[in-house]
Amino acid sequence: MSKKTEEIASLYDQYVMPTYAPAIALKHGAGSKVLDIDGIQYYDLTSGIATLACGHCHPEITAAIEAQLKDFAHASNLYYNPHMATLAQTLARLSGGYKSFFANSGAEANENMVKIARLWGQPTGRYEVITFNKGFHGRTLAMCAATAQEKIQHGFDPLPTGFAYADYNDLESVKAAINEKTVAIMVEPIQGEGGVIEATNEFLQGLADLCKEKNLLLLMDEIQTGMGRTGSMFAWEQTPVKPDMFTLAKALGGGLPLSAVLARPDLADLLKPGMLGTTFGGNPCACAAALAVINVIEKENLLEHTRKVGEQLREGLEALMDTYPQILEVRGRGLLVGMVVEGSAAEIVEECRLGGVLCCTAGAHVVRFLPPLNISEKNLSEALEMIADSFDQLFGE
Ligand SMILES: *Cc1c(COP(=O)(O)O)cnc(C)c1O
């Protein structure tokens, strides 16, 4: 660790709660590249954990934020927010008529989606939401309860009730979890944090059929998969089903904190003023950024580009499998790609960083790659060569 980084780390040790374990501090980003405070350059294949769909400092997104910031940074939901109106209109166009509620984080959006589901279920006395083992829905108490992972829940008892768990891609386990209290099923189209595991189309169709049969709502958590990450604006567009409600967060605000619940209008219209709320929700700078993000994705054809470079990324990583038996599988969709390894994923992430590429983990044995959607083929192939060098360092003869 450099002296500059050590100084920051020592302040963390003294004053920041020890919940994260960073290794470097960043100074500047541009597109798919970042510089750390010592001037070392990296390819950033984490994109701020899938938040920077258009890369670091896209000029149009920066300009949109700057323009709003110069008018006013925040005003609250006591007053109309023109950017929120236009953003909701744009999301309605993209989703086929859904209405939006804006919040700040993924967990908060999911909480509000569950609240709307409970509101809908109340007349029939139903409130329980089925979620999936290895899923991830956030860190608030209720979303810890919704996240069926021991490592997320451990130590925080008692957790809120109202969730039941089933196995992903296993329809029978979902049937077994349904009871007279069940109101909804909440599912990620691809389990991101859980290890980049895709739901099969048959499974999703089965869930939709079950929801119809039992009068349940189908809720999708698109916090990681949304905003073009998988090669369509929303991952559900590539499946045979359409959720009754879904959430967006990570990439929505172009790097600013912004999340949204999108709901069928009849569900949205169960709400009345005062029922949901949050001080910063739909902050005008964040909404201006989101409009710019969508505009850039559409104007620069980033959905098509994502599918193309996503294939390049998967093929590049798969090519390493010939040399390194430590790699067991490469999977994912678009630019949400996981590499399953035999040993420690964290060790590979660290070696890649030393070799100039930032990636992250998704559980103990999956290395996750989340490049910006606008990464060029040339930059991606350079990053892939650097990753190959890191594998050589770690596992070469
Ligand atoms: C990141 C993530 C969340 C939580 O979002 P926060 O903004 O950290 O609260 C929820 N669900 C999924 C699928 C995510 O990837």
The ligand as an SDF file (V2000), in Angstrom:
LIG
                    3D

 15 15  0  0  0  0  0  0  0  0999 V2000
  -27.2970   -3.9820   -5.1140 C   0  0  0  0  0  0  0  0  0  0  0  0
  -28.5640   -4.7030   -5.0590 C   0  0  0  0  0  0  0  0  0  0  0  0
  -29.5530   -4.4010   -4.1060 C   0  0  0  0  0  0  0  0  0  0  0  0
  -29.3290   -3.4030   -3.0060 C   0  0  0  0  0  0  0  0  0  0  0  0
  -29.1300   -2.1050   -3.4720 O   0  0  0  0  0  0  0  0  0  0  0  0
  -28.5930   -0.9930   -2.4490 P   0  0  0  0  0  0  0  0  0  0  0  0
  -28.5880    0.2610   -3.2620 O   0  0  0  0  0  0  0  0  0  0  0  0
  -27.2300   -1.4310   -2.0130 O   0  0  0  0  0  0  0  0  0  0  0  0
  -29.5390   -0.9520   -1.3190 O   0  0  0  0  0  0  0  0  0  0  0  0
  -30.7360   -5.0790   -4.1660 C   0  0  0  0  0  0  0  0  0  0  0  0
  -30.9730   -6.0270   -5.1000 N   0  0  0  0  0  0  0  0  0  0  0  0
  -30.0590   -6.3450   -6.0310 C   0  0  0  0  0  0  0  0  0  0  0  0
  -30.3890   -7.3620   -7.0620 C   0  0  0  0  0  0  0  0  0  0  0  0
  -28.8250   -5.7010   -6.0360 C   0  0  0  0  0  0  0  0  0  0  0  0
  -27.9000   -6.0540   -6.9370 O   0  0  0  0  0  0  0  0  0  0  0  0
  1  2  1  0
  2  3  1  0
  2 14  2  0
  3  4  1  0
  3 10  2  0
  4  5  1  0
  5  6  1  0
  6  7  2  0
  6  8  1  0
  6  9  1  0
 10 11  1  0
 11 12  2  0
 12 13  1  0
 12 14  1  0
 14 15  1  0
M  END
$$$$
